[in-house]
Amino acid sequence: MTDTSSTTVAEPDGPGGAADPVVAMRAITMEFPGVRALQDVDFRLFPGEVHALMGENGAGKSTLIKVLTGVYTSTSGTTELRGERIAFSGPGEAQASGVSTVYQEVNLCPNLSVAENILLGREPRRFGSIDMGATRARAAELLGRMGLTIDPGSILAEHPIAIQQLVAIARAVAVDAQVLILDEPTSSLDQDEVAELFRIMRHLRDEGVAILFVSHFLEQVYEIADRMTVLRNGRLVGEYLTTDLTRLQLVSAMIGRELGALAEVERLADAAADDVDGTPVLEATGLGRRGSIAPFDLRIAAGEVVGLAGLLGSGRTELARLLFGADRADSGEVRVDGRALSLRTPRSAIAAGIAFCSEDRKGEGILADLSIRDNLVLAMQAARGWARPIPRRTKDELVETWVTALDIRPSNPDALVGTLSGGNQQKVLLARWLVTQPRLLILDEPTRGIDIGAKAQIQKLVAQLAAEGMAVVYISAELEEVARLSHRVVVLKDRTKVAELDGSASVDDIMRLIASAEGADPTDPSGPDGPSDPTRRSPSSTHDDVVLTEQVAS
């Protein structure tokens, strides 16, 4: 088994097979106020390869790309392009030097033609004016080079997002790009559209273009990439050939392992499991949303913790948002306490006793410029309506109760939440919803970015709430947390529910299902993580292979 415990370097084995990298980043460190986003990261990109940059949220992928393209200036470290030291002042200078980026959200002008978008700012001119005939001819030439038959005179907005994505790539290579960065280019594409994109990527790779590919779809990475670099917590884990790691090794490396066991949390969780009476609080049947998550069934009982496990992009948050009405389902139904419920808005979910703590604590949770007191009673006040303000005495009693119960520090209710640590901000957000006494509490990454002490407190609270009869949906990238707390684990992959395991499932069982190409039996030794894995490619399958390993676990 490949060792993923220390930094690993893999020499290129793909179509390019080049000895010298086109991009060489060495000892890159990037610090922001109070945050070290990257620390001593090395990265190499060779001509004629597709290289996947892997890692969960917070691993440092976006920061590394922004350092390369001049959006950020690294705190320390060096970057070389074709052997020469560079420090771009911005993406424009990077593009002029042959480094082009295509982002997940297509950044084009939908009201202009395909040709105008491809050559925007570089249109052929005649007598001082844009020569539209020559512009369309040049665009047709570039599209033909990529094997595309798009009408260069057609308006971009008339085309689906997949075609617009290909036009964005055509624009990127129109400047004779030697390095093409594709940031989550497949997130909005269906299977056929992904296949067409991959055809173009292979074509460009075979022409010698170095392609940096960022994706959270594991199977796509194995299909298209030659090598991969893995980051975790802003540090380099390793650089691998795709053929060097099985999917199970990859998933294990990406997710990482938490140091130390939380014995008291496990004891409480086990005790809560004995008290689950099986009475359903919520039942979802065929619930789904096109482009978001495939229809699924889910049953959550009183006193039960149901964990959602899967990699970034697997559909965990999308499922949670459907249950809370933050996104509107276009199929299926939800029943709460046996009664059909139309979850069209969060207000209807709150009225039914459903609470949701978003993974985006700062963007969708706390209000940093308000006090602990105002943040804590926000959900209760919203449920009552602003015409019925909570009496000050009641408000003070609630705040005192929950600040003490959750050990929120500082305990001063007038302190601004924005001045609190991440762990204490998370406690305030939890308290906000617990004040409403929900029947079902949905927690999306409640321990992300907080210290181990605060993690233990929050996990202990979840176990206690379940023991008292509250139903909980628990989402975490840390599989140890999910396995420790959950009475059942729902495994998601590629925005589809692929399995449901009981509370006896181990972390290894969950990882095998996540890593499995088909969601096979996790105990089957011949699955994709075993020695007879039929999905493993031979070393000769150069352009379809790449490997990963670790990623952010906290």
N, C-alpha and C positions, 0 to 999 in steps of 0.2 A: 504493500500500500504506500502511495506517495506521502511523504512527510509534509504535513501542512502546519506544523508547529513553528516553523521558522521560515524566513524569507527564502524563496526558491526562484531561480532564474532559468528560463527555458530559451534555448537558442532557436531562431526561426526555422521552421521546417515546412513552410507553406510554399506557394507558387513563386514568391519572390526569392526566397532563400538568400537574401542579401546579407553581406558581411557587415555593412555599416548602416546604422539606423538613420532615418531621415529626421527623426525627432529623438533627442536624448535629454531627459530632465534628470537632474541629479541633486539629491539631498534637499528637495523642495520643502520648505517650511512656510506655512501661511498662518499668521496670527491676526485675530481681530480682538477688540477690547474684551478681555475676559475669556476668550475662546481660542484654542489652538486647533484650527481646522485641518491642517496637514502638518506632519512632522517627519522630516528626513525621508521623503518619498522619492524613489527612483522610478522612472518610466521610460520605456523605449518603444518606438514605432518604426517598423521597417517598410520599405517600398514593396508593393505587391502583396500586401497581407490585409486581412480583416482581423482587427485586434479588439477584443471585447474588454471594456472597463467595467468591473463588477463591484458590487457592494450595495448594502441596504441604505436607507435614508441616514444621512449623517456620516457616511463613510468617507466622504471627501471627493467623490467623483466630479461633481459640478465645480467644486473649487479648483481641482486640478486642471480641468478644461479651461476655466476662466483665467488661470495663471498662464496657460499655454497660449491663449488667444489675446492676452493683453488686457482683459477686463480687470484683473487684479495684478498688482506687482508683488511678487513673493517676498516674504520677510527675509528669507535667505535661500541659497541654492542657485543653480544655474540651469539654463535651457539653451540647447543648441539645435539649430535647424541646418541640415546638410553640413554639419561639422563646424558651423560658425555660431559663436555666442550671440544670442538675440534677447531682447526684452521689448516686446511690442508695446506701443503706447495705447493700443486699442484694437478691436476686431477689424477695423478698416485697414490698418497697417498689416495685420496678420494676413488678411485676404490678399492684399497686394503682394505679399511674399509667398503666396501659394497655400495658405492654411485657411480653409473655408469650413464654416459650420452651418448645419441645417438642424434647426431646433424642432422639438415636438410640435409646437404651435407654428404653423406655416406663416412665415413673415414676408408676405408678398402683397401685391396690390390687386385685389380681385376685380376691380373695374377696368384694368388694362388687359391687353392681349397677352397670350402666352409668350410671343416674341418680345414684347416690351418688357415683360417681367424678367425674362432670361437675360436680356442685354441692358437692363435699366442702368443708366449712367455711363454706358459704354456703347451706345448706339452708333452705327456708321452714319456719317454726316456728308452732306453734299451742299455746297454753297452756303454753309453755316447752319443748315437745317437738318433735322433727322431724316435720313433716307429710309422710309418705311419698307420699301421693296428690298433693299439690302439687309435691313434688320430682320425681316421675315426669312430671307434666304439664309442668313447666318444662323438664325435660330433653328431652321429646318436642318441645317448641317449638323449642329450640335445634338439635336434630338435624334437624328439618324445615326450619329456616332454611338448613341446609347441604345439603338434598336427600337426607338419609340416612333409611333406614327401619329403623333398629336398635331392637329392643325395649328401652326404657329400664329395664324391670324385670329383664332377663336378667343373669346373673352375667358379669362381664367375662372371667373365665378361660375361659368357654365359647367365646369368639370367637377367631379367628386374629389373628396379630400385626398384620395390615393394619387390621382393624377396631379393634383397641386403639389403633393409631396415630391413627385418625380420631377416636376418643373423646378422646384426649389433646388433639387440636386443638379439639374441641368444648369441652372444659374451658377451654382457653386463651382462646377467644373468648367464653366465658360471662361473663367479667369486662369485656366491652366493650373488648377489646383493639384498640388502634389500630396497634400494631406486633406482628407475629407472627414469631418467629424459629424456623425449622425447621432443626435441625442434623442433617444426614445422615438425613432421614426415610425415604429409599427403600432404604437399604442391605439391608434384610431382606425387601423386597417383590418379587413377580414382576411381569411386564409389565402384567397386567390390574389389579393392585392399585395400581401406579404411576399408571395412567391414571385410576383413581378418585380418588386423592390429588390429581392435577393438576386434575381437575374441581373439587374443593373449593377448591383454591388459587385458581383463576380466579374462582370464585364470590365468594370473600372479597375478592379484589383488586377485582372490579367493584363491591363494596360500599364500597370506599374504604380497606380495610385495607392497610397497608404490610407486605409480606412479605420478610423476609431469608432467603434460601435458601442453605444450604451443602450442596454435593454434590461428590463427585469423579467423577461420571458425566458425561462431556462432552456426550453426546447429550441427556441430560435437561436440562442447563443450556440448551442451544440450543432445546429444545422449550418451556420454561416461562418463562424469564426475559426481562424487558424490558431491564434493564441489568445491568452487573456491575462490581464493584470487585476489582482484583487486587493481592495483596500478595506480596512476595518478600523473604525475609530480614528480616521485620519492617518493611519499608518499602513505601510506596504506589508501585505501578507506574503505575496509571491507572484511570480510570473510563470505561466504554465502553458504547455501545449494542451490542446483540447483532449487529445488521446491519452493524456497521462493520468487523468482523474475520472473515476466513475461519478455518476450523478449523486450518489449517496455521499461520497467524499466531498464533493462540491458543496452540497447543501449543509453538511456538517461544518465545513470550514466557513461558509457564509454566515451561519447563524451563531456559531461560537458556543461556548459553554460558560455558565456562571460559576464563579468560585464559591464553594461552600454551600451547604444545604440549610434550608430554613425549617428546622425541625418543628418549631411551634406552629408555623403555618400549615405544615403537612398534617400535624395532629388535629388542628381545628378543621381542616378540610375533610379529613377522614371522619371526624365526628359529625360534620354537617351532612356527609353522604348518607349516614344512617337515618337522618331525619327527613330525607326527601320522600314526600308522600305520593308523588306521581300525578298530582292534580295539575293539569296544564294551566299555566297563566297565559301563554301565547302559543298559538298554532298557526304556522304559515304553510300554505299549500300552493305549490306552483308559482311562488312569488318570484318575479324577475323583472328586469329592465333591459331592453335592447341596448347593446353597446356598453353595458355596465356590468351585469352579472346574469348568468343563465338561470332559468327558473329552478327553484329549490324548495324542498320541504324542510320544515324545522319545527320542533316541539320543545318548549321550555317549561319545566314544572316549577312549582313553588319550592323554594329552598335549594334549587339546583344551580350549579355553575356550569355553563356550557362554554367551552373554549373554542375559539376560531383560530386555526393554525394554517399557515401558508406563507410563501415568500411575498415580498413587496410586489403589488400588482395582481395578487391572486384573487382579489375580490372581497377581502375581509371587511374593509371599510365600506365598500359598496353595499354589502349585505346589511351592515349595521345601519346605514343611512336609510335603506328601504324600511327597516323595522321601526325607525323613528319618524318616518314621513318627511325626512329632509330631502329625499329624492322620491319621485312618484313612480310606483310600479306600473308597468303596462300589462302585467299578467298576474294571475293568481289572486288569492284572498288571504286575509289575516283575521283570526278570531282571538279575542281576548276574553277570558273567562267564559268561553263557549259562545260568545256573541260576535257576529260579523262586525268588523270595524273598517271604516274607510280611512286609511292613513294618507290623507292628501297633504297634510301639513304637520309640522312638529306640534302645533297647538292641539290637534286632535290626539296625537300620541300622549302628550303631557296630560290631557284630560282623562286619558285611559290609564294613567299611572305608569307611563313609560318615560324613563330619563336616559339621556345620552351625553356622555363626556367625550368630546371630540379628541382625536389624536393631535389636532392643531391647537394646542393649549393657548398660544398667543393670538392666533388669527380668529379662532372660533370659540374661545373659552373665556378667559379672564378679560376684564377691562382694566388695563394697567393703571390708568389715571384715577380710578375709583378706589375707595377704601376697602378693607377686608369686609366691613359691615355691609356696604352697598353691594359688593360682589356676591356675598354669601346669601342674601335674601332676594337676589334678582329673579330667580326662577319662580319662587313662591309669589312674588309681587306680580309677575307676568301672568301666572295662573289665576290670580284674584282679579286682575284687571286694574288699570291705573286709576280708575275711579274709586277703588276701595283700598286706600293705602294701609299698609301694615302698621298697627299702633307702635309707637316708639318703644314702649315697655316690652311688648311681645318680641319686637325685633332684637332688643338688647338681650332678652332671655335666650332666644335662639342662637344668637351669635356667641354668647358666653358658653352655652352648652356644647356647641360644635367646635369652637376654638379649643376648649378643654379636651373634648373627646378625641379629637384628631391631633392634639398637641401642635397646633399651628403656632409658628414662631415668626416674628414676635406676636405676643398675645394681645397687643394693643389693637382693638377693632378699627381705630382710625388710621392705622398705617396703610399707605398706598400699596396695593397688591404688586405693582410693578417693581417695588423695592425688595420683594421677598425672593428667596431662593426658588429654584424650579420645583423642588419637592414640596415646599410650602404653598406655592401657587397651585400645584396639583391638588393638595389637600383642600384648599379653598374651593376649587372647582367641584370636588367631590361633595363637600359640605353643602354647596349650593343646591345640588340635586337631592341629597339625603334629607334636607329640610322639607322637601315636598312629599316625603314618605312614599316613594314609588313602589309599585309592584314588581317592575322589571327595570333593572339598572344595566345599561349598555356601556361598557368601558372600553374605549379604543386606545390602546397603548398608554395605560395610566401610569406606567413606571418609566417611560422613555426619558432619558436625559436627567435622571435624578440619582442621588447617591444610594448606596446599598441600604443604609439605615431607613431612609424614607421608603424605599421599595418594600422592605420588610413590613413597615407599618401599614402600607396600603394593602399589601397582600393579606396581612392578618385581618384587616378590616373587612375585606371581601369575604374571607372565610367566616367571620363572625356574622356578617349580614345574611349569608346563606343559611347559617345555623338558626337564625331568627326567622327564616321563612321567605326571604327576598330571593327572587329569581335574578340571575346575573348572566350576562353575555360578556365574556372576557376575551379581549384580543391582545395578543402580544407577539412580537417577533422573537421573544425569548421562550423557546419551547419548554425549558425547565419550569417557567412560571405557569404556562398553560397546563402541563402535565401535573404539576403540584396541586393546583387549585381546582381543576375541572373534574366534574362527575362524568361528563361526556366531552369528546373532542370532535369537532367538525373540521375536516381537512379540505382546504380549497386550493385549486390550482388553475391558472389561466382563466380566472373568473367563473369557475364552475365548482360546485360541491362534488368532490370525488369520493369521499368516504366519511363514515361516522364511527368513532371508536368509543368503547366504554372507558370508565375511569381507571382500569387496570393497564391501559396502553402506556408504553414507555416512550421516552423521547426518541429512541431508535425506531420504534414502530412508526411514529409520526413522520420522522425524517425519511424513512423508506417510502412512505406514500407520497410525500412531496417530491422526492427524487424520481419516483417511478414514472416512466414514459406513459404508462397506461393506467396508473392508479391501481396496480396489481396488489395481490395479497402480500402484506408487508412481511409475512413469515416465510415467503417462498424464496429459498436460497438461489434460485435460478433467475430471479428478477433482475432489473437493470443495475442493481448494485452488486450482484453476485458474479461469480467467476464465469458463468456462461451467458452473460448479458448479450443478447443479440443486437442491442441498439448501440453497443460500443463500435466505433469505427476503427478500421485498420489504419496504420500509419500512412498508408498510401492515399487515404481519403483526405487530402490536404486541405481543401478549401472549406470543408464542412466541419472542421474540428477546432476546439479550443477548450481550455479548462480554467476553472476558478478555484476559489477556496474561501477564505474567511471574510467576515463582514460584521457590521455593527450589531452588538448584542445588548447594548445598553444605551 
